[in-house]
Amino acid sequence: YLSMDNRRTQPIGIELVKRRIVKEEDINRALDYQKEHPSKKVGDILYELHIGNPNALIAAIADILGEKPMLLGSADIKINIADYLPLDIARKNKAIPFETGAGKIKVCFSNTANQRMLENMRLLFLNKGLIMERYITFDSIIDEILTSMEIASTETIDVNADISELVNSIIKNGMEKRASDIHIEPEENSIRVRYRIDGELVTAATIEKDKQAQLIGRLKAISNMHQEKQEAQDGRIIMYPDYNIRVSSQKNVCGEKFVLRLLKKNVDVQQIFELGFPRDEELVRKSFDKRNSIVLVAAPTGEGKTTTLYSIIDYLNRPEINITTIEDPVEIRIPGLNQVEIDSRTSFSSSLRTVLRQDPDIILVGEIRDKETAEIAMQAGQTGHYVLSTIHTIDSVEVLTRLRKIGVSNYDIGSTLATSLSQRLVRRVCPDCAQERDFTEEEKEIINRIARKYHVEYDFKGKKTYTTVGCEKCNNTGFYGRIGIFEVLNITENIKELIVKDASSIEIRNKAIEEGYKPLVIDGFNKIMEGYTTLQELNSKLVIY
């Protein structure tokens, strides 16, 4: 098996001479150049030295390797690369996806010798519902395209500024780009800065390694952290008037990594419907306007559980009601609420005990993490209070399994839990650059095949979807902002009976579907039909096909 790997340079060189693509002296010249640049492959060297016809050269190399040739140019890239492959992985594997269609994705590599890497990439795209079609191109072409993309995302960070200005520009640029988190990560030879925008990590800048000590020192100084300590620390930056910035540091093998969580101050609480909750007043009233019970919002970390809790509280908030929240930390300050922040000396369970003596009508508990907090919350729900909280599970039915595993009795779950709600955040298509199109037959078949399992069928007549493109507004991602997709499990008398009988989650799910329960994927399809997002984005979140 021949490859472009250094260990196989001679056979490729001889083969190229035999095919009269280059002359023998050209190969000798390339080999001399390789002595000074040992990491470069002969094929790439020939291209960089402008030896031979580039199209004929890549075609011959591809034929030798048993691959498809591609002299990749910007005009050939028909998709937004970052939608399908994070830039960090693209850079690491020297791979660029450039076109999709008919369930396939075309991907250009500069080296196909690493079989494990190719298999990992194949599985990565398969998880997105796409079959990978391999092409090969020159290393410098891949580098040039990726560098231009990274420059586009780092154009406002001045990596050559003094340390104070550098840190300031990293943070301010993150704010401008709507980042929720900033990751500052020491690596072996550099420092990488990444932003989490709309749930996705994007490389923002690469900083020289020799600035690491100064950078860490500046971050610790403005975060009120101990300069000498290298173990994990938590801090806070308060020098930006519109933001609370929580800072976490942790030592790794290359230095101390920092993560900055950007929390905007004085943010208006969004109405439940603005978040994407189905516009059904009856459903909202049945789900949330209750007493003597507990409502749990379930989702993985970073999927908007806290925001949903705030919007429910805002919906219920009236002057004659005493609402107390216990949070870690308080992210949004809301007038009329008594908001308690957890610190190192208190816990959810101890704070909850104290709050129960404060005559509350509604209690918001930031998160149920253990049996003690769960049991106190359940008791509060049974003694005339309305309790709202979050829990880490994959969907609203699995909330019941999670509570059982924590140690809550079936009786307490059945008698107190009123509603469990699950959600995910999917990216909205960018209104400035998205291109409207008809649904493909394949998309229609996927949507209705899955929807029929839940007694739903969609009519695509007159309905359109979108192809994401990318523009300056959306940082060339094709998406701008996020919207929630929801599922609601109201605990009916029939479901209570099953819970008390210790029925499995499968039995409970089947009964819920009989009674009209619709899982996350159905609300996701509704958001696609309404033009908020795409099937590809929904699949990246839920892996439905």
Backbone hydrogen bonds, N-H to C=O, Kabsch-Sander energy under -0.5 kcal/mol:
donor,donor_aa,acceptor,acceptor_aa,energy
8,R,5,D,-2.3
9,T,6,N,-1.8
12,I,8,R,-1.4
13,G,9,T,-2.8
14,I,10,Q,-3.2
15,E,11,P,-2.5
16,L,12,I,-2.5
17,V,13,G,-2.0
18,K,14,I,-2.8
19,R,15,E,-1.9
20,R,17,V,-1.7
21,I,16,L,-2.6
22,V,16,L,-0.9
27,I,23,K,-1.5
28,N,24,E,-2.2
29,R,25,E,-2.2
30,A,26,D,-2.2
31,L,27,I,-2.7
32,D,28,N,-2.3
33,Y,29,R,-2.1
34,Q,30,A,-2.0
35,K,31,L,-1.1
36,E,32,D,-0.7
36,E,33,Y,-0.8
37,H,33,Y,-1.2
40,K,37,H,-1.9
45,I,41,K,-2.4
46,L,42,V,-2.7
47,Y,43,G,-1.7
48,E,44,D,-2.6
49,L,45,I,-2.5
50,H,47,Y,-1.3
51,I,46,L,-2.9
52,G,50,H,-0.6
57,L,53,N,-2.8
58,I,54,P,-2.6
59,A,55,N,-2.0
60,A,56,A,-2.2
61,I,57,L,-2.4
62,A,58,I,-2.5
63,D,59,A,-1.9
64,I,60,A,-2.4
65,L,61,I,-2.1
66,G,62,A,-1.0
67,E,62,A,-3.2
68,K,134,R,-0.6
70,M,136,I,-1.8
72,L,70,M,-1.5
76,D,73,G,-1.5
77,I,73,G,-0.6
77,I,74,S,-0.9
78,K,76,D,-1.0
78,K,98,F,-3.4
81,I,79,I,-0.8
83,D,80,N,-1.7
84,Y,80,N,-0.6
84,Y,81,I,-1.6
85,L,81,I,-2.2
90,A,86,P,-2.4
91,R,87,L,-2.6
92,K,88,D,-2.5
93,N,89,I,-2.5
94,K,90,A,-0.7
95,A,90,A,-1.9
96,I,108,C,-2.5
98,F,106,K,-2.8
99,E,106,K,-1.0
101,G,104,K,-2.0
104,K,101,G,-1.7
105,I,131,I,-2.5
106,K,99,E,-3.2
107,V,133,E,-2.7
108,C,96,I,-2.9
109,F,135,Y,-2.5
110,S,94,K,-1.3
115,Q,113,A,-1.2
118,L,114,N,-2.1
119,E,115,Q,-2.3
120,N,116,R,-2.4
121,M,117,M,-2.4
122,R,118,L,-2.5
123,L,119,E,-2.3
124,L,120,N,-2.2
125,F,121,M,-2.2
126,L,122,R,-2.1
127,N,123,L,-2.3
128,K,125,F,-0.8
129,G,126,L,-1.9
130,L,125,F,-2.5
131,I,103,G,-2.5
132,M,130,L,-0.5
133,E,105,I,-2.9
134,R,132,M,-0.5
135,Y,107,V,-2.2
136,I,68,K,-2.7
137,T,109,F,-2.7
141,I,138,F,-0.6
142,I,138,F,-1.6
143,D,139,D,-2.4
144,E,140,S,-2.4
145,I,141,I,-2.2
146,L,142,I,-2.4
147,T,143,D,-2.8
148,S,144,E,-2.1
149,M,145,I,-1.6
150,E,146,L,-2.4
151,I,147,T,-2.7
152,A,148,S,-1.7
153,S,149,M,-1.2
154,T,150,E,-0.9
154,T,151,I,-0.7
155,E,151,I,-0.6
157,I,154,T,-1.9
158,D,156,T,-0.6
159,V,157,I,-1.2
161,A,158,D,-1.5
166,L,162,D,-2.8
167,V,163,I,-2.7
168,N,164,S,-2.1
169,S,165,E,-2.5
170,I,166,L,-2.2
171,I,167,V,-2.2
172,K,168,N,-3.0
173,N,169,S,-2.4
174,G,170,I,-1.7
175,M,171,I,-2.1
176,E,172,K,-2.4
177,K,173,N,-2.0
178,R,175,M,-1.4
179,A,174,G,-3.0
180,S,196,R,-2.8
181,D,196,R,-0.7
182,I,260,L,-2.3
183,H,194,R,-3.2
184,I,182,I,-0.5
184,I,258,F,-3.0
185,E,183,H,-0.6
185,E,192,R,-3.3
187,E,190,S,-3.3
191,I,207,I,-2.5
192,R,185,E,-3.0
193,V,205,A,-2.8
194,R,183,H,-2.7
195,Y,202,V,-2.8
196,R,181,D,-2.4
197,I,195,Y,-0.8
197,I,200,E,-2.8
198,D,178,R,-0.5
200,E,197,I,-2.0
202,V,195,Y,-3.1
204,A,193,V,-3.5
205,A,193,V,-1.6
207,I,191,I,-3.2
209,K,189,N,-0.7
211,K,208,E,-1.5
212,Q,209,K,-2.1
215,L,211,K,-2.6
216,I,212,Q,-2.8
217,G,213,A,-2.3
218,R,214,Q,-2.5
219,L,215,L,-2.4
220,K,216,I,-2.5
221,A,217,G,-2.1
222,I,218,R,-2.3
223,S,219,L,-1.2
224,N,220,K,-0.5
224,N,221,A,-0.8
225,M,220,K,-2.6
233,Q,249,S,-1.2
235,G,247,V,-2.9
236,R,223,S,-1.6
237,I,245,I,-2.8
238,I,236,R,-0.5
243,Y,240,Y,-1.7
244,N,263,L,-3.4
245,I,237,I,-1.6
245,I,243,Y,-0.5
246,R,244,N,-0.6
246,R,261,R,-2.0
247,V,235,G,-2.7
248,S,259,V,-2.1
249,S,233,Q,-2.7
250,Q,257,K,-2.1
252,N,255,G,-3.9
255,G,252,N,-1.4
257,K,250,Q,-3.2
257,K,255,G,-0.5
258,F,184,I,-2.4
259,V,248,S,-2.5
260,L,182,I,-2.8
261,R,246,R,-3.1
261,R,259,V,-0.6
262,L,180,S,-2.2
262,L,260,L,-0.6
263,L,244,N,-2.8
263,L,261,R,-0.7
264,K,262,L,-0.6
265,K,242,D,-3.2
267,V,264,K,-0.6
274,E,271,Q,-0.6
275,L,271,Q,-1.2
276,G,273,F,-1.1
277,F,272,I,-1.6
280,D,278,P,-2.4
284,V,280,D,-2.2
285,R,281,E,-2.8
286,K,282,E,-2.7
287,S,283,L,-2.2
288,F,284,V,-2.7
289,D,284,V,-0.6
289,D,285,R,-1.4
290,K,288,F,-1.9
293,S,385,H,-1.0
294,I,416,T,-2.0
295,V,387,V,-2.7
296,L,419,T,-2.1
297,V,389,S,-2.4
298,A,296,L,-0.5
298,A,421,L,-3.9
299,A,391,I,-1.2
303,E,300,P,-1.2
308,T,304,G,-1.9
309,L,305,K,-2.3
310,Y,306,T,-2.4
311,S,307,T,-2.0
312,I,308,T,-2.2
313,I,309,L,-2.6
314,D,310,Y,-2.6
315,Y,311,S,-1.8
316,L,312,I,-1.9
317,N,313,I,-1.8
321,I,318,R,-2.0
323,I,321,I,-0.7
324,T,362,I,-2.4
325,T,338,N,-2.8
326,I,364,L,-3.2
327,E,340,V,-3.0
328,D,329,P,-0.7
331,E,329,P,-0.7
334,I,332,I,-0.5
337,L,334,I,-1.6
338,N,323,I,-2.3
339,Q,337,L,-0.8
340,V,325,T,-3.2
340,V,338,N,-0.6
342,I,327,E,-3.1
346,T,343,D,-1.4
351,S,347,S,-2.4
352,L,348,F,-2.4
353,R,349,S,-1.8
354,T,350,S,-1.6
355,V,351,S,-2.7
356,L,352,L,-1.8
357,R,354,T,-1.5
358,Q,355,V,-2.3
359,D,356,L,-0.5
361,D,322,N,-2.9
362,I,322,N,-2.0
363,I,386,Y,-2.7
364,L,324,T,-2.5
365,V,363,I,-0.6
365,V,388,L,-3.1
366,G,326,I,-3.1
366,G,364,L,-0.6
368,I,390,T,-2.6
369,R,367,E,-0.8
374,A,370,D,-2.2
375,E,371,K,-2.8
376,I,372,E,-2.2
377,A,373,T,-2.5
378,M,374,A,-2.4
379,Q,375,E,-2.5
380,A,376,I,-2.5
381,G,377,A,-2.2
382,Q,378,M,-1.7
383,T,379,Q,-1.0
383,T,380,A,-0.7
384,G,381,G,-0.6
385,H,380,A,-1.8
386,Y,361,D,-2.1
387,V,293,S,-2.4
387,V,385,H,-0.6
388,L,363,I,-2.9
389,S,295,V,-2.0
390,T,365,V,-0.6
391,I,297,V,-1.9
393,T,391,I,-1.1
399,V,395,D,-0.5
400,L,397,V,-1.4
401,T,397,V,-0.7
402,R,398,E,-2.5
403,L,399,V,-2.5
404,R,400,L,-2.1
405,K,401,T,-2.4
406,I,402,R,-2.2
407,G,403,L,-1.4
408,V,403,L,-2.5
413,I,409,S,-2.2
414,G,410,N,-2.9
415,S,411,Y,-2.6
416,T,412,D,-1.7
417,L,412,D,-0.5
417,L,413,I,-2.0
418,A,294,I,-2.6
419,T,294,I,-1.1
420,S,489,L,-2.3
421,L,296,L,-3.0
422,S,487,E,-2.4
423,Q,298,A,-1.6
424,R,485,I,-1.8
426,V,424,R,-0.5
426,V,483,I,-2.6
428,R,481,G,-2.5
429,V,532,Y,-2.4
430,C,478,G,-2.5
433,C,430,C,-0.6
434,A,430,C,-1.9
435,Q,467,T,-2.6
436,E,434,A,-0.6
437,R,465,T,-2.7
439,F,463,K,-0.5
444,K,440,T,-2.3
445,E,441,E,-2.3
446,I,442,E,-2.3
447,I,443,E,-2.4
448,N,444,K,-2.4
449,R,445,E,-2.2
450,I,446,I,-1.8
451,A,447,I,-2.5
452,R,448,N,-2.2
453,K,450,I,-0.9
454,Y,451,A,-1.7
455,H,452,R,-1.8
456,V,451,A,-1.7
460,F,458,Y,-0.6
463,K,460,F,-2.1
465,T,437,R,-2.8
467,T,435,Q,-2.6
468,T,466,Y,-0.5
475,N,472,E,-1.3
476,N,471,C,-3.0
477,T,474,C,-1.4
480,Y,428,R,-2.2
483,I,426,V,-2.7
484,G,275,L,-3.2
485,I,424,R,-2.6
487,E,422,S,-2.1
489,L,420,S,-3.0
490,N,488,V,-0.6
491,I,418,A,-2.6
492,T,490,N,-1.3
496,K,492,T,-2.7
497,E,493,E,-2.2
498,L,494,N,-1.7
499,I,495,I,-2.5
500,V,496,K,-2.7
501,K,497,E,-1.5
502,D,499,I,-1.9
503,A,498,L,-2.8
508,I,504,S,-2.2
509,R,505,S,-2.6
510,N,506,I,-2.5
511,K,507,E,-2.1
512,A,508,I,-2.4
513,I,509,R,-2.5
514,E,510,N,-1.9
515,E,511,K,-1.5
516,G,513,I,-1.5
517,Y,512,A,-2.9
522,I,519,P,-1.3
523,D,519,P,-1.1
524,G,520,L,-2.4
525,F,521,V,-2.4
526,N,522,I,-2.2
527,K,523,D,-2.1
528,I,524,G,-1.8
529,M,525,F,-2.8
530,E,526,N,-1.7
531,G,528,I,-1.5
532,Y,527,K,-2.4
533,T,527,K,-0.8
538,L,534,T,-2.2
539,N,535,L,-2.4
540,S,536,Q,-1.8
541,K,537,E,-1.0
542,L,538,L,-2.6
543,V,539,N,-2.5
